[in-house]
Amino acid sequence: MTEWLLDGLLVAALLATAVAALLSRDLFRAVVVFIAFGLLMAVAWVRLEAPDIALAEAAIGGGLTGVLLLDAVSHLGSKWPREGRQRGGKQ
């Protein structure tokens, strides 16, 4: 019974982080939620008894890709329009 509850919570968390990453308008927040999604996927692979895939997912999905995306967001800086500003750069 508790295993089903844990699996259900894991699926709900995966769906919530996936939707949050897709709908986030702030790039930094989207990348952080994407990293959380990758770490939750690693937990899901552990629950499916695939530790080799879980390690690869944690290292690549949660680690390497997250660091590269955070670096890309930092290089964008003021080039990307933030909330409250229009694309033309006018207030």
Secondary structure, 3 states (H helix, E strand, C coil): CHHHHHHHHHHHHHHHHHHHHHHCCCHHHHHHHHHHHHHHHHHHHHHCCCHHHHHHHHHHHHHHHHHHHHHHHHHHHHHCCCCCCCCCCCC
